[in-house]
Amino acid sequence: MFRRTFWFTAGAAAGVWATTKVNRKLRQLTPESLAAQAADKALAAGHRIKDFALDVRDGMVQREAELGEVLGLNADPELPSPRRVAAIENSNDPKYSKNPTYVERSTYSYNRNEDH
């Protein structure tokens, strides 16, 4: 009698376990669950790609510093002095005077087709 009770209980437990497993798997295969899983995997892949890009950038900066040190490019060279901007107006030149009667005339006309 105990043997029958044991096997009945074991069968019932196995049935409950199998039913629970099947229901979980069915819930995982619904369209909403599949979409959520795909979104989670896409986010994880995005984070891995971002981490990879940051590692590559760090490696680039480190290698650039090493190359600059080896080639002597890291020394702070003295920058050339800034250029002075040429004056736009020349008060002695008649074309920049305030006299409106002056009209600049070209000595030749430019034809863009002559260059070909």
N, CA, C and O atoms as a GROMACS GRO file, in nm:
protein
  464
    1MET      N    1   0.081  -0.118   0.000
    1MET     CA    2   0.000   0.000   0.000
    1MET      C    3   0.087   0.126   0.000
    1MET      O    4   0.055   0.224  -0.068
    2PHE      N    5   0.196   0.123   0.076
    2PHE     CA    6   0.284   0.238   0.077
    2PHE      C    7   0.351   0.256  -0.058
    2PHE      O    8   0.379   0.368  -0.101
    3ARG      N    9   0.375   0.145  -0.121
    3ARG     CA   10   0.438   0.152  -0.253
    3ARG      C   11   0.346   0.223  -0.352
    3ARG      O   12   0.391   0.307  -0.428
    4ARG      N   13   0.220   0.191  -0.350
    4ARG     CA   14   0.123   0.257  -0.439
    4ARG      C   15   0.110   0.405  -0.405
    4ARG      O   16   0.102   0.488  -0.496
    5THR      N   17   0.106   0.440  -0.280
    5THR     CA   18   0.096   0.580  -0.238
    5THR      C   19   0.219   0.658  -0.282
    5THR      O   20   0.209   0.771  -0.330
    6PHE      N   21   0.335   0.596  -0.266
    6PHE     CA   22   0.458   0.663  -0.307
    6PHE      C   23   0.456   0.693  -0.457
    6PHE      O   24   0.486   0.805  -0.498
    7TRP      N   25   0.421   0.594  -0.539
    7TRP     CA   26   0.421   0.614  -0.684
    7TRP      C   27   0.310   0.708  -0.726
    7TRP      O   28   0.328   0.784  -0.822
    8PHE      N   29   0.198   0.706  -0.659
    8PHE     CA   30   0.091   0.801  -0.690
    8PHE      C   31   0.137   0.944  -0.663
    8PHE      O   32   0.114   1.034  -0.744
    9THR      N   33   0.202   0.965  -0.548
    9THR     CA   34   0.253   1.097  -0.511
    9THR      C   35   0.364   1.139  -0.607
    9THR      O   36   0.368   1.255  -0.649
   10ALA      N   37   0.452   1.047  -0.641
   10ALA     CA   38   0.560   1.080  -0.734
   10ALA      C   39   0.503   1.116  -0.871
   10ALA      O   40   0.552   1.210  -0.934
   11GLY      N   41   0.402   1.046  -0.919
   11GLY     CA   42   0.338   1.075  -1.047
   11GLY      C   43   0.268   1.210  -1.046
   11GLY      O   44   0.275   1.286  -1.143
   12ALA      N   45   0.199   1.238  -0.935
   12ALA     CA   46   0.130   1.366  -0.923
   12ALA      C   47   0.230   1.481  -0.922
   12ALA      O   48   0.208   1.584  -0.987
   13ALA      N   49   0.341   1.465  -0.850
   13ALA     CA   50   0.445   1.569  -0.845
   13ALA      C   51   0.507   1.588  -0.982
   13ALA      O   52   0.532   1.701  -1.024
   14ALA      N   53   0.534   1.478  -1.053
   14ALA     CA   54   0.590   1.488  -1.188
   14ALA      C   55   0.492   1.556  -1.282
   14ALA      O   56   0.533   1.633  -1.369
   15GLY      N   57   0.363   1.529  -1.267
   15GLY     CA   58   0.261   1.594  -1.350
   15GLY      C   59   0.254   1.744  -1.325
   15GLY      O   60   0.245   1.823  -1.418
   16VAL      N   61   0.259   1.783  -1.197
   16VAL     CA   62   0.258   1.926  -1.162
   16VAL      C   63   0.383   1.994  -1.216
   16VAL      O   64   0.376   2.104  -1.272
   17TRP      N   65   0.496   1.928  -1.199
   17TRP     CA   66   0.623   1.986  -1.248
   17TRP      C   67   0.620   2.002  -1.400
   17TRP      O   68   0.658   2.106  -1.453
   18ALA      N   69   0.573   1.899  -1.470
   18ALA     CA   70   0.568   1.905  -1.617
   18ALA      C   71   0.469   2.010  -1.664
   18ALA      O   72   0.497   2.083  -1.760
   19THR      N   73   0.355   2.020  -1.599
   19THR     CA   74   0.254   2.120  -1.636
   19THR      C   75   0.309   2.261  -1.615
   19THR      O   76   0.288   2.350  -1.698
   20THR      N   77   0.379   2.281  -1.505
   20THR     CA   78   0.438   2.412  -1.477
   20THR      C   79   0.543   2.448  -1.582
   20THR      O   80   0.547   2.561  -1.630
   21LYS      N   81   0.628   2.351  -1.618
   21LYS     CA   82   0.732   2.375  -1.719
   21LYS      C   83   0.669   2.409  -1.854
   21LYS      O   84   0.714   2.502  -1.922
   22VAL      N   85   0.567   2.336  -1.893
   22VAL     CA   86   0.501   2.360  -2.022
   22VAL      C   87   0.434   2.497  -2.023
   22VAL      O   88   0.443   2.569  -2.123
   23ASN      N   89   0.369   2.534  -1.914
   23ASN     CA   90   0.303   2.666  -1.908
   23ASN      C   91   0.405   2.780  -1.915
   23ASN      O   92   0.380   2.881  -1.980
   24ARG      N   93   0.519   2.763  -1.849
   24ARG     CA   94   0.624   2.866  -1.856
   24ARG      C   95   0.675   2.880  -1.998
   24ARG      O   96   0.694   2.991  -2.048
   25LYS      N   97   0.698   2.766  -2.064
   25LYS     CA   98   0.750   2.769  -2.201
   25LYS      C   99   0.648   2.832  -2.295
   25LYS      O  100   0.686   2.906  -2.386
   26LEU      N  101   0.519   2.803  -2.274
   26LEU     CA  102   0.415   2.864  -2.358
   26LEU      C  103   0.408   3.015  -2.337
   26LEU      O  104   0.388   3.091  -2.432
   27ARG      N  105   0.425   3.059  -2.213
   27ARG     CA  106   0.426   3.204  -2.187
   27ARG      C  107   0.546   3.271  -2.252
   27ARG      O  108   0.538   3.386  -2.296
   28GLN      N  109   0.660   3.199  -2.258
   28GLN     CA  110   0.779   3.256  -2.322
   28GLN      C  111   0.764   3.268  -2.473
   28GLN      O  112   0.833   3.348  -2.536
   29LEU      N  113   0.676   3.190  -2.530
   29LEU     CA  114   0.660   3.189  -2.675
   29LEU      C  115   0.547   3.277  -2.725
   29LEU      O  116   0.516   3.274  -2.844
   30THR      N  117   0.484   3.357  -2.637
   30THR     CA  118   0.382   3.450  -2.683
   30THR      C  119   0.450   3.565  -2.757
   30THR      O  120   0.567   3.594  -2.729
   31PRO      N  121   0.381   3.630  -2.850
   31PRO     CA  122   0.443   3.740  -2.926
   31PRO      C  123   0.495   3.853  -2.836
   31PRO      O  124   0.601   3.909  -2.863
   32GLU      N  125   0.422   3.886  -2.731
   32GLU     CA  126   0.467   3.994  -2.641
   32GLU      C  127   0.597   3.955  -2.572
   32GLU      O  128   0.688   4.037  -2.559
   33SER      N  129   0.605   3.831  -2.527
   33SER     CA  130   0.725   3.785  -2.458
   33SER      C  131   0.843   3.779  -2.554
   33SER      O  132   0.955   3.816  -2.518
   34LEU      N  133   0.819   3.732  -2.676
   34LEU     CA  134   0.927   3.727  -2.775
   34LEU      C  135   0.978   3.867  -2.809
   34LEU      O  136   1.098   3.889  -2.825
   35ALA      N  137   0.884   3.964  -2.820
   35ALA     CA  138   0.925   4.102  -2.848
   35ALA      C  139   1.006   4.159  -2.732
   35ALA      O  140   1.105   4.229  -2.754
   36ALA      N  141   0.966   4.130  -2.610
   36ALA     CA  142   1.039   4.179  -2.493
   36ALA      C  143   1.179   4.117  -2.488
   36ALA      O  144   1.277   4.185  -2.456
   37GLN      N  145   1.189   3.988  -2.519
   37GLN     CA  146   1.320   3.921  -2.520
   37GLN      C  147   1.410   3.980  -2.627
   37GLN      O  148   1.529   4.002  -2.605
   38ALA      N  149   1.352   4.007  -2.745
   38ALA     CA  150   1.432   4.066  -2.853
   38ALA      C  151   1.480   4.205  -2.815
   38ALA      O  152   1.594   4.242  -2.842
   39ALA      N  153   1.393   4.283  -2.750
   39ALA     CA  154   1.432   4.417  -2.708
   39ALA      C  155   1.543   4.410  -2.603
   39ALA      O  156   1.638   4.488  -2.607
   40ASP      N  157   1.532   4.318  -2.510
   40ASP     CA  158   1.636   4.303  -2.408
   40ASP      C  159   1.769   4.263  -2.471
   40ASP      O  160   1.874   4.315  -2.433
   41LYS      N  161   1.765   4.172  -2.566
   41LYS     CA  162   1.888   4.130  -2.632
   41LYS      C  163   1.948   4.243  -2.715
   41LYS      O  164   2.070   4.258  -2.723
   42ALA      N  165   1.862   4.323  -2.778
   42ALA     CA  166   1.912   4.437  -2.856
   42ALA      C  167   1.978   4.540  -2.765
   42ALA      O  168   2.082   4.596  -2.799
   43LEU      N  169   1.918   4.565  -2.649
   43LEU     CA  170   1.979   4.658  -2.553
   43LEU      C  171   2.113   4.606  -2.504
   43LEU      O  172   2.210   4.681  -2.492
   44ALA      N  173   2.118   4.476  -2.474
   44ALA     CA  174   2.244   4.419  -2.427
   44ALA      C  175   2.351   4.428  -2.536
   44ALA      O  176   2.466   4.460  -2.507
   45ALA      N  177   2.312   4.401  -2.661
   45ALA     CA  178   2.408   4.412  -2.771
   45ALA      C  179   2.454   4.556  -2.789
   45ALA      O  180   2.571   4.581  -2.815
   46GLY      N  181   2.362   4.651  -2.774
   46GLY     CA  182   2.398   4.793  -2.784
   46GLY      C  183   2.497   4.833  -2.676
   46GLY      O  184   2.591   4.909  -2.703
   47HIS      N  185   2.476   4.783  -2.556
   47HIS     CA  186   2.570   4.814  -2.447
   47HIS      C  187   2.708   4.753  -2.474
   47HIS      O  188   2.810   4.815  -2.446
   48ARG      N  189   2.708   4.631  -2.528
   48ARG     CA  190   2.837   4.568  -2.559
   48ARG      C  191   2.909   4.645  -2.669
   48ARG      O  192   3.031   4.662  -2.663
   49ILE      N  193   2.835   4.690  -2.770
   49ILE     CA  194   2.897   4.767  -2.879
   49ILE      C  195   2.950   4.900  -2.827
   49ILE      O  196   3.058   4.943  -2.865
   50LYS      N  197   2.873   4.965  -2.739
   50LYS     CA  198   2.918   5.092  -2.681
   50LYS      C  199   3.045   5.071  -2.599
   50LYS      O  200   3.139   5.150  -2.609
   51ASP      N  201   3.048   4.964  -2.519
   51ASP     CA  202   3.168   4.934  -2.439
   51ASP      C  203   3.287   4.908  -2.531
   51ASP      O  204   3.398   4.953  -2.504
   52PHE      N  205   3.263   4.834  -2.640
   52PHE     CA  206   3.371   4.807  -2.734
   52PHE      C  207   3.423   4.936  -2.796
   52PHE      O  208   3.544   4.956  -2.808
   53ALA      N  209   3.330   5.025  -2.837
   53ALA     CA  210   3.372   5.152  -2.897
   53ALA      C  211   3.452   5.236  -2.798
   53ALA      O  212   3.550   5.301  -2.836
   54LEU      N  213   3.411   5.236  -2.672
   54LEU     CA  214   3.486   5.312  -2.571
   54LEU      C  215   3.624   5.252  -2.550
   54LEU      O  216   3.722   5.324  -2.532
   55ASP      N  217   3.632   5.118  -2.550
   55ASP     CA  218   3.763   5.054  -2.537
   55ASP      C  219   3.853   5.087  -2.655
   55ASP      O  220   3.972   5.112  -2.638
   56VAL      N  221   3.796   5.087  -2.775
   56VAL     CA  222   3.874   5.122  -2.894
   56VAL      C  223   3.923   5.265  -2.885
   56VAL      O  224   4.038   5.294  -2.917
   57ARG      N  225   3.835   5.355  -2.841
   57ARG     CA  226   3.874   5.496  -2.830
   57ARG      C  227   3.985   5.514  -2.726
   57ARG      O  228   4.080   5.588  -2.749
   58ASP      N  229   3.973   5.446  -2.613
   58ASP     CA  230   4.078   5.453  -2.511
   58ASP      C  231   4.210   5.400  -2.566
   58ASP      O  232   4.316   5.457  -2.541
   59GLY      N  233   4.203   5.290  -2.640
   59GLY     CA  234   4.323   5.234  -2.700
   59GLY      C  235   4.385   5.329  -2.802
   59GLY      O  236   4.507   5.341  -2.811
   60MET      N  237   4.299   5.398  -2.879
   60MET     CA  238   4.349   5.494  -2.977
   60MET      C  239   4.422   5.608  -2.908
   60MET      O  240   4.529   5.650  -2.952
   61VAL      N  241   4.362   5.659  -2.802
   61VAL     CA  242   4.423   5.771  -2.729
   61VAL      C  243   4.557   5.727  -2.669
   61VAL      O  244   4.656   5.800  -2.674
   62GLN      N  245   4.558   5.607  -2.612
   62GLN     CA  246   4.681   5.557  -2.552
   62GLN      C  247   4.789   5.538  -2.658
   62GLN      O  248   4.904   5.577  -2.638
   63ARG      N  249   4.752   5.478  -2.772
   63ARG     CA  250   4.851   5.454  -2.878
   63ARG      C  251   4.899   5.586  -2.938
   63ARG      O  252   5.016   5.600  -2.971
   64GLU      N  253   4.808   5.682  -2.954
   64GLU     CA  254   4.848   5.812  -3.006
   64GLU      C  255   4.947   5.880  -2.912
   64GLU      O  256   5.043   5.943  -2.957
   65ALA      N  257   4.923   5.867  -2.782
   65ALA     CA  258   5.016   5.925  -2.684
   65ALA      C  259   5.152   5.856  -2.692
   65ALA      O  260   5.256   5.922  -2.684
   66GLU      N  261   5.151   5.724  -2.709
   66GLU     CA  262   5.278   5.650  -2.721
   66GLU      C  263   5.353   5.694  -2.846
   66GLU      O  264   5.474   5.718  -2.842
   67LEU      N  265   5.282   5.705  -2.958
   67LEU     CA  266   5.348   5.746  -3.082
   67LEU      C  267   5.398   5.890  -3.073
   67LEU      O  268   5.507   5.921  -3.121
   68GLY      N  269   5.320   5.976  -3.011
   68GLY     CA  270   5.364   6.113  -2.995
   68GLY      C  271   5.488   6.123  -2.909
   68GLY      O  272   5.576   6.205  -2.934
   69GLU      N  273   5.495   6.039  -2.808
   69GLU     CA  274   5.612   6.039  -2.720
   69GLU      C  275   5.735   5.988  -2.795
   69GLU      O  276   5.844   6.044  -2.783
   70VAL      N  277   5.717   5.880  -2.873
   70VAL     CA  278   5.829   5.823  -2.947
   70VAL      C  279   5.877   5.920  -3.055
   70VAL      O  280   5.997   5.934  -3.077
   71LEU      N  281   5.784   5.985  -3.123
   71LEU     CA  282   5.820   6.075  -3.232
   71LEU      C  283   5.853   6.216  -3.186
   71LEU      O  284   5.894   6.300  -3.266
   72GLY      N  285   5.836   6.243  -3.058
   72GLY     CA  286   5.867   6.375  -3.005
   72GLY      C  287   5.764   6.480  -3.039
   72GLY      O  288   5.795   6.598  -3.047
   73LEU      N  289   5.641   6.437  -3.059
   73LEU     CA  290   5.535   6.532  -3.094
   73LEU      C  291   5.463   6.587  -2.972
   73LEU      O  292   5.382   6.678  -2.984
   74ASN      N  293   5.492   6.534  -2.856
   74ASN     CA  294   5.422   6.579  -2.736
   74ASN      C  295   5.483   6.705  -2.676
   74ASN      O  296   5.421   6.768  -2.590
   75ALA      N  297   5.603   6.742  -2.720
   75ALA     CA  298   5.663   6.865  -2.669
   75ALA      C  299   5.578   6.983  -2.714
   75ALA      O  300   5.531   6.987  -2.828
   76ASP      N  301   5.560   7.078  -2.624
   76ASP     CA  302   5.478   7.194  -2.657
   76ASP      C  303   5.560   7.293  -2.738
   76ASP      O  304   5.639   7.368  -2.681
   77PRO      N  305   5.543   7.295  -2.868
   77PRO     CA  306   5.618   7.392  -2.949
   77PRO      C  307   5.559   7.531  -2.931
   77PRO      O  308   5.440   7.548  -2.902
   78GLU      N  309   5.644   7.629  -2.949
   78GLU     CA  310   5.594   7.765  -2.941
   78GLU      C  311   5.513   7.793  -3.066
   78GLU      O  312   5.559   7.771  -3.178
   79LEU      N  313   5.394   7.841  -3.044
   79LEU     CA  314   5.308   7.870  -3.157
   79LEU      C  315   5.353   8.000  -3.222
   79LEU      O  316   5.400   8.091  -3.154
   80PRO      N  317   5.341   8.010  -3.354
   80PRO     CA  318   5.378   8.135  -3.419
   80PRO      C  319   5.283   8.246  -3.375
   80PRO      O  320   5.167   8.222  -3.340
   81SER      N  321   5.334   8.366  -3.379
   81SER     CA  322   5.250   8.477  -3.339
   81SER      C  323   5.136   8.493  -3.439
   81SER      O  324   5.153   8.464  -3.558
   82PRO      N  325   5.021   8.537  -3.392
   82PRO     CA  326   4.907   8.549  -3.483
   82PRO      C  327   4.934   8.654  -3.590
   82PRO      O  328   4.999   8.755  -3.566
   83ARG      N  329   4.884   8.627  -3.708
   83ARG     CA  330   4.902   8.721  -3.818
   83ARG      C  331   4.814   8.842  -3.798
   83ARG      O  332   4.706   8.835  -3.740
   84ARG      N  333   4.864   8.953  -3.846
   84ARG     CA  334   4.785   9.074  -3.839
   84ARG      C  335   4.693   9.079  -3.960
   84ARG      O  336   4.731   9.040  -4.070
   85VAL      N  337   4.576   9.125  -3.938
   85VAL     CA  338   4.479   9.136  -4.047
   85VAL      C  339   4.509   9.262  -4.125
   85VAL      O  340   4.525   9.370  -4.067
   86ALA      N  341   4.517   9.248  -4.255
   86ALA     CA  342   4.544   9.364  -4.338
   86ALA      C  343   4.427   9.462  -4.331
   86ALA      O  344   4.311   9.422  -4.321
   87ALA      N  345   4.461   9.588  -4.335
   87ALA     CA  346   4.358   9.690  -4.331
   87ALA      C  347   4.274   9.683  -4.458
   87ALA      O  348   4.327   9.672  -4.568
   88ILE      N  349   4.145   9.690  -4.442
   88ILE     CA  350   4.057   9.681  -4.557
   88ILE      C  351   4.049   9.817  -4.628
   88ILE      O  352   4.048   9.824  -4.751
   89GLU      N  353   4.044   9.918  -4.551
   89GLU     CA  354   4.033  10.051  -4.611
   89GLU      C  355   4.169  10.119  -4.618
   89GLU      O  356   4.249  10.111  -4.525
   90ASN      N  357   4.192  10.182  -4.726
   90ASN     CA  358   4.312  10.263  -4.743
   90ASN      C  359   4.263  10.403  -4.778
   90ASN      O  360   4.208  10.425  -4.885
   91SER      N  361   4.282  10.495  -4.688
   91SER     CA  362   4.226  10.629  -4.710
   91SER      C  363   4.293  10.702  -4.826
   91SER      O  364   4.235  10.796  -4.880
   92ASN      N  365   4.413  10.661  -4.865
   92ASN     CA  366   4.480  10.727  -4.976
   92ASN      C  367   4.433  10.674  -5.112
   92ASN      O  368   4.453  10.740  -5.214
   93ASP      N  369   4.373  10.558  -5.116
   93ASP     CA  370   4.329  10.498  -5.242
   93ASP      C  371   4.191  10.554  -5.277
   93ASP      O  372   4.100  10.552  -5.194
   94PRO      N  373   4.173  10.604  -5.401
   94PRO     CA  374   4.045  10.667  -5.436
   94PRO      C  375   3.928  10.569  -5.435
   94PRO      O  376   3.814  10.612  -5.414
   95LYS      N  377   3.951  10.442  -5.458
   95LYS     CA  378   3.837  10.352  -5.460
   95LYS      C  379   3.780  10.326  -5.321
   95LYS      O  380   3.667  10.278  -5.309
   96TYR      N  381   3.855  10.356  -5.215
   96TYR     CA  382   3.803  10.341  -5.079
   96TYR      C  383   3.760  10.475  -5.019
   96TYR      O  384   3.725  10.482  -4.902
   97SER      N  385   3.764  10.577  -5.097
   97SER     CA  386   3.724  10.708  -5.043
   97SER      C  387   3.573  10.715  -5.034
   97SER      O  388   3.501  10.631  -5.090
   98LYS      N  389   3.527  10.814  -4.964
   98LYS     CA  390   3.384  10.832  -4.945
   98LYS      C  391   3.320  10.905  -5.063
   98LYS      O  392   3.200  10.931  -5.061
   99ASN      N  393   3.399  10.937  -5.166
   99ASN     CA  394   3.350  11.009  -5.282
   99ASN      C  395   3.271  10.913  -5.370
   99ASN      O  396   3.329  10.818  -5.422
  100PRO      N  397   3.141  10.933  -5.390
  100PRO     CA  398   3.060  10.841  -5.467
  100PRO      C  399   3.080  10.856  -5.617
  100PRO      O  400   3.027  10.775  -5.694
  101THR      N  401   3.154  10.955  -5.661
  101THR     CA  402   3.170  10.975  -5.805
  101THR      C  403   3.273  10.881  -5.865
  101THR      O  404   3.277  10.862  -5.986
  102TYR      N  405   3.356  10.822  -5.784
  102TYR     CA  406   3.459  10.732  -5.833
  102TYR      C  407   3.397  10.596  -5.864
  102TYR      O  408   3.327  10.538  -5.781
  103VAL      N  409   3.423  10.546  -5.984
  103VAL     CA  410   3.377  10.414  -6.024
  103VAL      C  411   3.498  10.339  -6.077
  103VAL      O  412   3.566  10.385  -6.168
  104GLU      N  413   3.524  10.224  -6.019
  104GLU     CA  414   3.639  10.145  -6.061
  104GLU      C  415   3.604  10.073  -6.191
  104GLU      O  416   3.498  10.013  -6.204
  105ARG      N  417   3.695  10.082  -6.286
  105ARG     CA  418   3.674  10.015  -6.414
  105ARG      C  419   3.787   9.916  -6.436
  105ARG      O  420   3.903   9.944  -6.408
  106SER      N  421   3.750   9.802  -6.484
  106SER     CA  422   3.849   9.700  -6.511
  106SER      C  423   3.916   9.729  -6.645
  106SER      O  424   3.855   9.787  -6.735
  107THR      N  425   4.043   9.688  -6.656
  107THR     CA  426   4.115   9.713  -6.781
  107THR      C  427   4.080   9.610  -6.886
  107THR      O  428   4.104   9.633  -7.004
  108TYR      N  429   4.025   9.498  -6.847
  108TYR     CA  430   3.984   9.396  -6.943
  108TYR      C  431   3.856   9.331  -6.893
  108TYR      O  432   3.828   9.334  -6.773
  109SER      N  433   3.782   9.274  -6.982
  109SER     CA  434   3.663   9.201  -6.941
  109SER      C  435   3.699   9.053  -6.931
  109SER      O  436   3.779   9.002  -7.010
  110TYR      N  437   3.643   8.988  -6.840
  110TYR     CA  438   3.675   8.848  -6.817
  110TYR      C  439   3.567   8.763  -6.881
  110TYR      O  440   3.448   8.780  -6.853
  111ASN      N  441   3.608   8.673  -6.965
  111ASN     CA  442   3.516   8.578  -7.026
  111ASN      C  443   3.554   8.441  -6.975
  111ASN      O  444   3.665   8.394  -7.001
  112ARG      N  445   3.466   8.376  -6.905
  112ARG     CA  446   3.498   8.250  -6.842
  112ARG      C  447   3.522   8.140  -6.944
  112ARG      O  448   3.582   8.037  -6.911
  113ASN      N  449   3.477   8.158  -7.067
  113ASN     CA  450   3.496   8.057  -7.172
  113ASN      C  451   3.634   8.063  -7.235
  113ASN      O  452   3.672   7.972  -7.308
  114GLU      N  453   3.709   8.169  -7.206
  114GLU     CA  454   3.842   8.180  -7.265
  114GLU      C  455   3.942   8.086  -7.201
  114GLU      O  456   4.045   8.056  -7.261
  115ASP      N  457   3.914   8.040  -7.083
  115ASP     CA  458   4.008   7.953  -7.011
  115ASP      C  459   4.008   7.811  -7.064
  115ASP      O  460   4.098   7.734  -7.031
  116HIS      N  461   3.913   7.773  -7.144
  116HIS     CA  462   3.900   7.634  -7.188
  116HIS      C  463   3.966   7.607  -7.318
  116HIS      O  464   3.962   7.494  -7.366
   0.00000   0.00000   0.00000
